[in-house]
Amino acid sequence: MLLSERMGILLLITFIVTRIPQFRYLLDRRLDWRTGVTFSLFFGLISIGGTYAGILIQHGELDSTFLVARLEPDEAMADSALIGVMMAGLLGGVSVGTGAGLISGLHALWLGGVTGAADALSTPVIGLLAGLVARFFAEERVIAPIKALFISVFAPILQMGVILIVNESSAAAIATVDLIGVPMVIANSIGVGIFVAMILAAIREEERAAASETQRALHIAEMALPYLKQGLTSETAESAANILRRELHAVAVAVTDTQEILAQVGIGTTKRFQGERIKTKLSLQAIETGEIHIAKSREDIQPHHPAIGAAIIVPFRSGGQVAGLIKLYYQSVRQIRTVEIAFARGLSKLISIQLDIAMAEQLKSLMKDAELKALQAQINPHFLFNTLGAIVTLIRVQPEAARRVTVQLGSYMRMNLTMNQSKLVPLYKELEHLRTYLDIVNIRFEDQLFVECYCENGLEGRVVLPPSTLQPLVENSIQHGFKGRTDRGEIRVELLRGEEGVHMSVRDNGNGFPAELLDALGESPITGGDSTGIGIYNVSRRLVHLFGAEARLRFSNPPEGGALIACTIPYQPDERRDIRHEGYDRGR
């Protein structure tokens, strides 16, 4: 009982030690020779403390004297010194365990008594063995308490055996072992188990606190970010400041850009602060360095108010540059604890990362729009060059036809400019666009070309697709599918409902696609020959950009001859309502 009571004092001291940040290095096994020596010395001192907290055994009787200076040859100590040595080995490994055992053993030898020499031999060995056992649990950050308790049972037993061997099983040694053996086995094993349980409790408490603060920071950033992503204005800054003040329980919160105060909410808030220039030295330093600063006096606080005595100035970044400040105001500097500062750092990094992600998404969207516009810009000249070439030919042989083509071309280009203002257009407009194109083509080919267009009823006003999708596909059939043919060319355009979307196809009875080009069509412009494939390549790329890879064009040569271009356009939200502004009659 006396040994347990005194061991409790030792465990209380070690519990306080577990709260020291440097102790985490040992738990994470981040050891070098300096930390190894430091922890060997630390656990060695814990072991010496366990010795002095022990019970003096004198002539077979217990003596409750505390802090015995030296032991007589016939005296011994029933102590909890092995707790420090076992913990050194289990937590720090072989080197720390052996080092702590040597320190404890040398002290036991100096202290003397019946067990002095035996302890000097046994404690380094016990520390070494504890370190070797810890290797079997290397994947565990801290060994489980029940395992530590079971392993520690054998340490005092080994020590008792060494005492008997060193003292050649003398009557005094046997009497001492009989008296202290069982109490030391129980006390030391339970002490190691409790020590490990305290360490685990401290770790879990820290992890729970970290998880709670992380969740809190994510929650606050999630609520404030939608406003900050809209740009730093007085309205968005005020909305973000209200959220931060409510969640952080600060007396006031201000949001600034790099030049002026955009909004402030809470104590001392007035509209006159909006637009006020940033003046304080700490705020300007935070903008310049990007580091968090703590304002501990009213002179460093802007704006001044008697109820505000301290502030945390938190810069946040966008695109690698400081974009503004979040100022968290408190009544006193005593309210700014370490946890508030750590949370402010986390909030600053989180908002900065999210703003960078938002900027990257915006840039990606702008690049995507730019690429779509570039693709669209390539289609118009492609058709224009072909039509102008046809007009040059018609001027010589059919001047009246050339005049009609020129008029139709003007109508076509006006319609084209109107459609290209949007990424997506209703199907009925795309069909009108195709019809205008065919009016131009029919003047050139007259009875040599027959184009049939079938659109399932109800799709015209409910389906959207990129502008100038059908026309380049039909033009491809006319320009390349019928090249060198003297018989009538036939083209069928179909738009049908499917489970996954609208099935669109353009089929002709022409020459078909060269077999060696089927795999490359639509993936890249074709090089060589008299065709670059820009038209169908651009159409396929725009479909992929807007609807995904499943919408890309598919090319094949049907067994009955000719060529087939097909794709599936996914149903869009707009397809749930009729987006026509005028009727369109289904037909051919």
C-alpha positions as CSV (number, residue, x, y, z in Angstrom):
1,M,0.0,0.0,0.0
2,L,2.8,2.4,0.8
3,L,4.5,1.6,-2.5
4,S,1.3,2.3,-4.4
5,E,0.8,5.6,-2.6
6,R,4.3,6.8,-3.4
7,M,4.1,5.5,-7.0
8,G,1.0,7.8,-7.4
9,I,3.2,10.8,-6.7
10,L,5.7,9.6,-9.4
11,L,2.8,9.1,-11.9
12,L,1.5,12.6,-11.2
13,I,4.8,14.0,-12.1
14,T,5.0,12.0,-15.3
15,F,1.5,13.0,-16.2
16,I,2.6,16.6,-16.1
17,V,5.6,15.7,-18.3
18,T,3.4,14.2,-21.0
19,R,1.9,17.7,-21.6
20,I,5.3,19.1,-22.6
21,P,5.4,19.5,-26.4
22,Q,8.9,18.1,-26.7
23,F,7.6,14.8,-25.4
24,R,5.9,14.3,-28.7
25,Y,9.2,13.7,-30.4
26,L,9.6,10.5,-28.4
27,L,6.0,9.4,-29.3
28,D,6.7,10.0,-33.0
29,R,10.1,8.3,-32.7
30,R,11.8,11.3,-34.2
31,L,15.1,10.7,-32.4
32,D,18.6,11.8,-33.1
33,W,21.6,11.5,-30.8
34,R,20.7,14.7,-28.9
35,T,17.1,13.8,-28.2
36,G,18.2,10.2,-27.5
37,V,20.6,11.4,-24.8
38,T,17.9,13.8,-23.5
39,F,15.2,11.2,-23.1
40,S,17.7,8.6,-21.6
41,L,18.5,11.2,-19.0
42,F,14.9,12.0,-18.5
43,F,13.7,8.5,-18.0
44,G,16.8,7.7,-15.9
45,L,15.8,10.5,-13.6
46,I,12.2,9.2,-13.5
47,S,13.7,5.8,-12.4
48,I,15.8,7.5,-9.7
49,G,12.7,9.3,-8.5
50,G,11.0,6.0,-8.3
51,T,13.8,4.7,-6.2
52,Y,13.6,7.5,-3.7
53,A,9.8,7.2,-3.6
54,G,10.3,3.5,-2.5
55,I,10.0,1.8,0.9
56,L,13.1,1.1,3.0
57,I,13.5,-2.5,4.1
58,Q,15.5,-2.7,7.3
59,H,16.1,-6.0,9.1
60,G,13.1,-7.5,7.5
61,E,10.9,-4.6,8.7
62,L,9.3,-1.7,6.7
63,D,10.5,1.9,7.3
64,S,8.4,4.7,5.9
65,T,11.4,7.1,5.8
66,F,11.2,9.3,2.6
67,L,14.3,10.1,0.5
68,V,16.9,7.7,1.9
69,A,20.4,9.1,1.3
70,R,22.4,5.8,1.4
71,L,21.7,2.2,2.2
72,E,23.5,-0.1,4.6
73,P,24.8,-3.4,3.4
74,D,21.8,-5.3,4.9
75,E,19.2,-2.8,3.7
76,A,17.1,-2.7,0.5
77,M,14.5,-0.7,-1.3
78,A,11.1,-1.8,-2.5
79,D,10.6,0.8,-5.3
80,S,9.1,1.6,-8.6
81,A,12.3,2.4,-10.4
82,L,11.6,0.0,-13.2
83,I,8.7,2.1,-14.4
84,G,11.1,4.7,-15.9
85,V,13.4,2.1,-17.5
86,M,10.5,0.1,-19.0
87,M,8.9,3.2,-20.4
88,A,12.2,4.3,-21.9
89,G,12.6,1.1,-23.8
90,L,8.9,0.7,-24.9
91,L,8.7,4.4,-26.1
92,G,12.3,5.2,-27.1
93,G,13.6,1.9,-28.3
94,V,16.9,0.1,-27.5
95,S,19.2,3.1,-27.2
96,V,16.9,5.1,-24.9
97,G,16.0,2.1,-22.8
98,T,19.6,1.0,-22.3
99,G,20.7,4.5,-21.5
100,A,18.0,5.0,-18.9
101,G,18.9,1.6,-17.5
102,L,22.6,2.5,-17.1
103,I,21.7,5.8,-15.3
104,S,19.3,4.0,-13.0
105,G,21.8,1.1,-12.4
106,L,24.7,3.4,-11.6
107,H,22.5,5.3,-9.1
108,A,21.4,1.9,-7.5
109,L,25.1,0.9,-7.2
110,W,26.0,4.2,-5.6
111,L,23.0,3.9,-3.2
112,G,24.2,0.5,-2.1
113,G,22.3,-2.1,0.0
114,V,21.6,-5.7,-0.6
115,T,20.2,-5.0,-4.2
116,G,22.6,-2.3,-5.3
117,A,25.0,-4.4,-7.4
118,A,22.2,-6.6,-8.8
119,D,20.2,-3.5,-9.8
120,A,23.3,-2.1,-11.6
121,L,23.5,-5.2,-13.7
122,S,19.8,-5.9,-14.2
123,T,18.3,-2.4,-15.1
124,P,20.4,-1.8,-18.3
125,V,19.5,-5.3,-19.5
126,I,15.8,-4.7,-18.7
127,G,15.9,-1.4,-20.7
128,L,17.6,-3.2,-23.6
129,L,15.0,-6.0,-23.6
130,A,12.1,-3.5,-23.4
131,G,13.6,-1.7,-26.4
132,L,13.8,-5.0,-28.3
133,V,10.2,-5.9,-27.4
134,A,9.1,-2.5,-28.7
135,R,10.2,-3.4,-32.2
136,F,7.4,-6.0,-32.4
137,F,5.0,-3.1,-31.9
138,A,6.7,-0.6,-34.2
139,E,3.6,0.1,-36.2
140,E,1.8,1.3,-33.0
141,R,2.5,4.9,-32.0
142,V,2.1,3.9,-28.4
143,I,1.8,0.3,-27.2
144,A,-1.6,-0.7,-25.7
145,P,-1.8,-0.4,-21.9
146,I,-2.7,-4.1,-21.4
147,K,0.3,-5.2,-23.5
148,A,2.6,-2.9,-21.6
149,L,1.2,-4.2,-18.2
150,F,1.8,-7.8,-19.3
151,I,5.3,-7.2,-20.6
152,S,6.3,-5.3,-17.4
153,V,5.4,-8.2,-15.2
154,F,8.6,-10.0,-16.3
155,A,11.0,-7.1,-15.5
156,P,10.8,-7.3,-11.6
157,I,10.9,-11.1,-11.8
158,L,14.2,-10.8,-13.8
159,Q,15.5,-8.3,-11.3
160,M,14.6,-10.6,-8.3
161,G,16.5,-13.5,-10.1
162,V,19.6,-11.3,-10.6
163,I,19.5,-10.3,-6.9
164,L,19.6,-13.9,-5.9
165,I,22.4,-14.7,-8.3
166,V,24.6,-11.8,-7.4
167,N,24.1,-12.4,-3.6
168,E,24.6,-16.2,-4.1
169,S,21.2,-16.8,-2.6
170,S,22.2,-15.6,0.8
171,A,19.7,-15.7,3.7
172,A,19.4,-11.8,3.5
173,A,18.8,-11.8,-0.2
174,I,16.2,-14.6,0.0
175,A,14.4,-12.8,2.8
176,T,14.5,-9.5,0.8
177,V,13.1,-11.1,-2.3
178,D,10.4,-12.9,-0.4
179,L,9.3,-9.5,1.1
180,I,9.6,-7.2,-1.9
181,G,9.2,-9.5,-4.9
182,V,5.4,-9.6,-5.2
183,P,4.7,-6.0,-4.3
184,M,7.3,-4.8,-6.9
185,V,5.9,-7.0,-9.6
186,I,2.4,-5.6,-9.0
187,A,3.4,-2.0,-8.5
188,N,5.7,-1.7,-11.4
189,S,3.5,-3.5,-14.0
190,I,0.4,-1.5,-13.0
191,G,2.5,1.7,-12.9
192,V,3.7,1.1,-16.5
193,G,0.1,0.3,-17.6
194,I,-1.2,3.5,-16.0
195,F,1.7,5.5,-17.5
196,V,0.9,4.2,-21.0
197,A,-2.8,4.9,-20.5
198,M,-2.1,8.5,-19.5
199,I,0.0,9.0,-22.6
200,L,-2.8,7.6,-24.8
201,A,-5.3,9.8,-23.1
202,A,-3.1,12.9,-23.7
203,I,-2.7,12.0,-27.4
204,R,-6.4,11.3,-27.9
205,E,-7.2,14.6,-26.2
206,E,-4.9,16.5,-28.5
207,E,-6.2,14.7,-31.6
208,R,-9.8,15.4,-30.6
209,A,-9.0,19.0,-30.1
210,A,-7.1,19.2,-33.4
211,A,-10.0,17.5,-35.2
212,S,-12.5,19.8,-33.6
213,E,-10.6,22.9,-34.5
214,T,-10.0,21.6,-38.1
215,Q,-13.7,20.9,-38.5
216,R,-14.5,24.3,-37.1
217,A,-12.1,26.0,-39.5
218,L,-13.6,24.0,-42.4
219,H,-17.1,24.9,-41.4
220,I,-16.3,28.6,-41.1
221,A,-14.4,28.7,-44.4
222,E,-17.1,26.8,-46.1
223,M,-19.7,29.5,-45.0
224,A,-17.5,32.5,-45.7
225,L,-15.8,31.4,-48.9
226,P,-18.9,31.8,-51.2
227,Y,-18.9,35.5,-50.4
228,L,-15.1,36.0,-50.7
229,K,-15.1,34.1,-54.1
230,Q,-17.4,36.8,-55.5
231,G,-14.7,39.4,-55.1
232,L,-13.8,41.7,-52.3
233,T,-16.6,44.3,-52.1
234,S,-18.3,46.0,-49.2
235,E,-21.3,43.7,-49.5
236,T,-19.4,40.4,-49.7
237,A,-16.9,41.5,-47.0
238,E,-19.8,42.4,-44.6
239,S,-21.5,39.0,-45.1
240,A,-18.2,37.2,-44.5
241,A,-17.5,39.3,-41.4
242,N,-20.9,38.5,-39.9
243,I,-20.2,34.8,-40.3
244,L,-16.8,35.0,-38.7
245,R,-17.9,37.1,-35.8
246,R,-20.8,34.7,-35.0
247,E,-18.7,31.6,-35.3
248,L,-15.5,32.9,-33.6
249,H,-17.3,34.8,-30.8
250,A,-15.1,37.8,-31.3
251,V,-16.3,41.2,-30.2
252,A,-15.8,42.6,-33.7
253,V,-14.5,41.5,-37.1
254,A,-13.3,43.6,-40.0
255,V,-12.4,42.6,-43.5
256,T,-10.1,44.7,-45.7
257,D,-8.4,44.5,-49.0
258,T,-4.8,45.7,-49.3
259,Q,-5.8,49.3,-49.2
260,E,-8.9,50.0,-47.1
261,I,-11.5,48.7,-44.7
262,L,-14.3,47.1,-46.6
263,A,-16.6,46.1,-43.7
264,Q,-16.6,45.9,-39.9
265,V,-19.3,44.2,-37.7
266,G,-19.7,44.1,-34.0
267,I,-18.7,46.5,-31.2
268,G,-17.8,50.0,-32.4
269,T,-19.2,49.4,-35.9
270,T,-20.2,52.5,-37.9
271,K,-20.6,53.1,-41.6
272,R,-17.8,55.7,-41.6
273,F,-15.2,52.9,-41.3
274,Q,-16.1,51.6,-44.7
275,G,-13.5,52.9,-47.2
276,E,-11.2,54.1,-44.5
277,R,-7.5,53.6,-45.4
278,I,-5.4,51.1,-43.6
279,K,-3.1,53.0,-41.2
280,T,-1.7,50.9,-38.4
281,K,1.8,49.6,-38.7
282,L,0.9,46.0,-37.8
283,S,-1.8,45.8,-40.6
284,L,0.6,47.2,-43.1
285,Q,3.3,44.7,-42.0
286,A,0.8,41.8,-42.3
287,I,0.0,42.9,-45.9
288,E,3.7,43.2,-46.7
289,T,4.9,40.0,-45.1
290,G,1.8,37.8,-45.2
291,E,2.3,36.8,-41.6
292,I,-0.2,36.9,-38.7
293,H,0.3,39.7,-36.2
294,I,-1.1,40.2,-32.8
295,A,-2.2,43.8,-31.8
296,K,-1.7,44.0,-28.0
297,S,-2.4,47.6,-27.4
298,R,-5.1,50.1,-28.5
299,E,-2.5,52.1,-30.5
300,D,-2.1,49.1,-32.9
301,I,-5.8,48.7,-33.4
302,Q,-7.8,50.4,-36.2
303,P,-10.5,51.6,-35.6
304,H,-10.1,52.6,-32.0
305,H,-12.8,51.7,-29.5
306,P,-12.7,51.5,-25.6
307,A,-14.2,48.0,-25.6
308,I,-11.5,46.7,-28.0
309,G,-8.1,46.0,-26.4
310,A,-6.5,43.4,-28.7
311,A,-6.7,41.9,-32.2
312,I,-5.5,39.1,-34.4
313,I,-4.6,40.4,-37.9
314,V,-4.9,37.5,-40.3
315,P,-3.8,38.0,-44.0
316,F,-5.2,35.8,-46.7
317,R,-3.8,35.3,-50.2
318,S,-5.1,34.8,-53.7
319,G,-2.8,33.9,-56.6
320,G,0.2,33.9,-54.3
321,Q,-0.2,37.5,-53.3
322,V,-1.8,39.0,-50.1
323,A,-5.4,39.9,-51.1
324,G,-6.7,41.3,-47.8
325,L,-6.9,41.0,-44.1
326,I,-9.4,39.5,-41.6
327,K,-9.1,41.3,-38.2
328,L,-10.5,39.5,-35.2
329,Y,-11.0,42.0,-32.3
330,Y,-11.1,41.0,-28.6
331,Q,-11.7,43.0,-25.4
332,S,-8.3,42.0,-23.9
333,V,-5.1,40.3,-25.0
334,R,-5.8,37.6,-22.3
335,Q,-8.6,36.4,-24.6
336,I,-6.1,35.6,-27.3
337,R,-4.9,32.1,-26.4
338,T,-2.6,29.8,-28.3
339,V,-5.6,28.0,-29.7
340,E,-7.0,31.2,-31.2
341,I,-3.7,32.0,-32.8
342,A,-3.4,28.4,-34.2
343,F,-6.9,28.6,-35.5
344,A,-6.2,31.9,-37.2
345,R,-3.2,30.4,-39.0
346,G,-5.3,27.5,-40.1
347,L,-8.1,29.7,-41.3
348,S,-5.7,31.9,-43.2
349,K,-4.2,29.0,-45.0
350,L,-7.6,27.4,-45.7
351,I,-9.2,30.5,-47.1
352,S,-6.0,31.2,-49.2
353,I,-6.0,27.6,-50.6
354,Q,-9.8,27.8,-51.4
355,L,-9.4,31.2,-53.1
356,D,-6.5,29.8,-55.2
357,I,-8.7,26.8,-56.2
358,A,-11.5,29.1,-57.1
359,M,-9.1,31.2,-59.2
360,A,-7.8,28.1,-60.9
361,E,-11.4,27.0,-61.7
362,Q,-12.2,30.4,-63.1
363,L,-9.1,30.4,-65.2
364,K,-9.9,26.9,-66.4
365,S,-13.4,28.1,-67.4
366,L,-12.0,31.1,-69.2
367,M,-9.5,28.9,-71.0
368,K,-12.2,26.5,-72.0
369,D,-14.4,29.4,-73.3
370,A,-11.4,30.8,-75.2
371,E,-10.8,27.4,-76.8
372,L,-14.4,27.0,-77.7
373,K,-14.4,30.4,-79.4
374,A,-11.2,29.6,-81.2
375,L,-12.7,26.3,-82.5
376,Q,-15.9,28.2,-83.6
377,A,-13.9,30.9,-85.3
378,Q,-12.1,28.2,-87.4
379,I,-15.4,26.7,-88.7
380,N,-16.7,30.0,-90.2
381,P,-13.7,30.7,-92.4
382,H,-13.7,27.0,-93.5
383,F,-17.3,27.3,-94.9
384,L,-16.7,30.8,-96.1
385,F,-13.7,29.9,-98.2
386,N,-15.6,27.0,-99.9
387,T,-18.7,29.2,-100.6
388,L,-16.6,32.1,-102.0
389,G,-14.8,29.6,-104.3
390,A,-18.2,28.4,-105.5
391,I,-19.4,32.0,-106.2
392,V,-16.2,32.7,-108.2
393,T,-17.1,29.6,-110.4
394,L,-20.8,30.6,-110.7
395,I,-20.0,34.2,-111.8
396,R,-18.5,32.9,-115.0
397,V,-21.2,30.3,-115.9
398,Q,-24.4,31.3,-113.9
399,P,-24.3,35.0,-112.8
400,E,-27.9,34.9,-111.5
401,A,-27.1,31.8,-109.4
402,A,-24.0,33.6,-108.1
403,R,-26.2,36.6,-107.1
404,R,-28.6,34.3,-105.2
405,V,-25.8,32.5,-103.4
406,T,-24.3,35.8,-102.4
407,V,-27.6,37.0,-100.9
408,Q,-28.1,33.6,-99.1
409,L,-24.5,33.8,-97.8
410,G,-25.3,37.2,-96.3
411,S,-28.3,35.8,-94.5
412,Y,-26.3,32.8,-93.4
413,M,-23.5,34.9,-91.9
414,R,-26.0,37.2,-90.0
415,M,-27.7,34.1,-88.5
416,N,-24.3,32.7,-87.7
417,L,-23.2,35.8,-85.8
418,T,-26.4,35.7,-83.8
419,M,-26.1,32.1,-82.9
420,N,-22.4,32.3,-81.9
421,Q,-23.3,34.6,-79.0
422,S,-24.1,31.5,-76.9
423,K,-22.3,28.3,-76.2
424,L,-25.5,26.3,-76.8
425,V,-28.5,27.0,-79.0
426,P,-31.9,25.3,-79.3
427,L,-32.2,22.5,-81.9
428,Y,-34.8,24.4,-83.9
429,K,-32.3,27.2,-84.5
430,E,-29.6,24.8,-85.5
431,L,-32.0,23.2,-88.0
432,E,-32.8,26.7,-89.4
433,H,-29.1,27.3,-89.7
434,L,-28.7,24.1,-91.6
435,R,-31.6,24.9,-93.9
436,T,-30.0,28.3,-94.8
437,Y,-26.8,26.5,-95.6
438,L,-28.6,24.0,-97.8
439,D,-30.3,26.8,-99.7
440,I,-26.8,28.0,-100.7
441,V,-25.6,24.5,-101.6
442,N,-28.7,23.6,-103.6
443,I,-28.1,26.6,-106.0
444,R,-24.7,25.0,-106.8
445,F,-25.7,21.4,-107.1
446,E,-29.4,21.7,-108.1
447,D,-30.7,18.1,-108.7
448,Q,-27.4,16.4,-107.9
449,L,-28.0,16.5,-104.1
450,F,-30.9,15.3,-101.9
451,V,-30.7,16.0,-98.2
452,E,-33.3,14.5,-95.9
453,C,-33.7,15.8,-92.3
454,Y,-35.8,13.9,-89.8
455,C,-36.3,15.2,-86.2
456,E,-38.4,13.3,-83.8
457,N,-41.5,15.3,-82.7
458,G,-40.9,17.4,-79.6
459,L,-37.1,17.6,-79.7
460,E,-36.8,20.9,-81.7
461,G,-37.5,23.2,-78.7
462,R,-36.3,21.0,-75.9
463,V,-32.7,20.1,-77.0
464,V,-29.7,22.3,-77.0
465,L,-26.4,21.8,-78.8
466,P,-23.3,23.8,-79.8
467,P,-24.0,26.2,-82.7
468,S,-22.8,25.1,-86.2
469,T,-22.9,21.4,-85.3
470,L,-24.9,19.9,-88.1
471,Q,-23.7,22.1,-90.9
472,P,-20.0,21.1,-90.9
473,L,-21.0,17.4,-90.8
474,V,-23.3,17.8,-93.9
475,E,-20.7,19.9,-95.6
476,N,-18.1,17.1,-95.0
477,S,-20.3,14.7,-96.8
478,I,-20.8,17.1,-99.7
479,Q,-17.2,18.1,-100.1
480,H,-15.5,14.8,-99.6
481,G,-18.1,12.0,-99.6
482,F,-19.3,12.8,-103.1
483,K,-16.0,13.8,-104.6
484,G,-15.6,12.3,-108.0
485,R,-19.1,10.9,-108.1
486,T,-21.5,11.5,-111.0
487,D,-24.7,9.9,-109.5
488,R,-27.0,11.8,-107.1
489,G,-25.7,12.3,-103.6
490,E,-28.1,11.5,-100.7
491,I,-27.7,12.6,-97.1
492,R,-30.0,11.8,-94.2
493,V,-29.8,13.7,-90.9
494,E,-31.6,12.0,-88.0
495,L,-32.3,13.2,-84.4
496,L,-34.0,10.6,-82.3
497,R,-34.8,10.2,-78.6
498,G,-32.7,7.6,-76.6
499,E,-32.4,6.5,-73.0
500,E,-29.1,8.3,-72.5
501,G,-29.8,11.3,-74.7
502,V,-30.6,12.4,-78.2
503,H,-29.0,10.2,-80.9
504,M,-27.8,12.4,-83.8
505,S,-26.5,10.9,-87.0
506,V,-25.5,12.1,-90.5
507,R,-25.4,9.3,-93.1
508,D,-24.5,9.6,-96.8
509,N,-24.2,7.3,-99.8
510,G,-20.8,8.6,-100.8
511,N,-17.3,7.2,-100.9
512,G,-17.0,6.5,-97.2
513,F,-14.1,7.3,-94.9
514,P,-10.6,6.0,-95.8
515,A,-10.1,3.0,-93.5
516,E,-6.7,4.2,-92.3
517,L,-8.2,7.5,-91.0
518,L,-11.2,6.1,-89.1
519,D,-9.3,6.0,-85.8
520,A,-7.9,9.5,-86.1
521,L,-11.0,11.3,-87.3
522,G,-12.3,13.7,-84.7
523,E,-9.3,13.3,-82.5
524,S,-7.0,15.6,-84.4
525,P,-7.0,17.5,-87.7
526,I,-6.0,15.2,-90.6
527,T,-2.7,16.1,-92.3
528,G,-2.0,15.2,-95.9
529,G,-4.2,14.9,-98.9
530,D,-6.7,17.6,-99.8
531,S,-8.6,17.7,-96.5
532,T,-7.5,18.8,-93.0
533,G,-10.6,17.5,-91.2
534,I,-10.9,20.8,-89.3
535,G,-14.7,21.0,-89.5
536,I,-15.5,17.6,-88.0
537,Y,-12.5,17.8,-85.6
538,N,-13.8,21.1,-84.2
539,V,-17.4,19.8,-83.9
540,S,-16.2,16.8,-81.9
541,R,-14.0,18.9,-79.7
542,R,-16.8,21.3,-78.8
543,L,-19.1,18.4,-78.0
544,V,-16.5,16.9,-75.7
545,H,-15.9,20.2,-74.0
546,L,-19.5,20.9,-73.3
547,F,-21.0,17.4,-72.7
548,G,-18.1,15.1,-71.9
549,A,-16.2,12.4,-73.6
550,E,-19.3,10.3,-74.2
551,A,-20.6,12.9,-76.7
552,R,-17.7,12.8,-79.1
553,L,-18.4,12.0,-82.7
554,R,-18.2,8.4,-83.9
555,F,-17.2,7.6,-87.5
556,S,-17.9,4.4,-89.5
557,N,-18.5,3.0,-92.9
558,P,-21.8,1.0,-92.9
559,P,-21.9,-2.3,-94.8
560,E,-24.4,-0.9,-97.3
561,G,-21.9,1.8,-98.3
562,G,-21.3,5.4,-97.7
563,A,-20.3,7.0,-94.4
564,L,-21.9,7.5,-91.0
565,I,-21.2,10.1,-88.3
566,A,-23.1,9.7,-85.1
567,C,-23.1,11.0,-81.5
568,T,-25.3,11.1,-78.4
569,I,-26.0,14.4,-76.8
570,P,-26.9,14.0,-73.1
571,Y,-30.2,15.5,-72.0
572,Q,-29.7,19.0,-70.5
573,P,-31.8,20.7,-67.8
574,D,-33.2,23.1,-70.4
575,E,-34.7,20.1,-72.2
576,R,-37.4,19.9,-69.5
577,R,-39.1,23.0,-71.0
578,D,-39.9,24.3,-74.4
579,I,-37.3,27.0,-75.3
580,R,-38.7,27.9,-78.7
581,H,-39.7,31.4,-79.4
582,E,-41.5,30.4,-82.6
583,G,-42.8,27.2,-84.1
584,Y,-40.8,24.7,-86.1
585,D,-42.6,22.1,-88.2
586,R,-41.1,18.6,-88.1
587,G,-40.5,17.4,-91.6
588,R,-38.1,16.6,-94.3
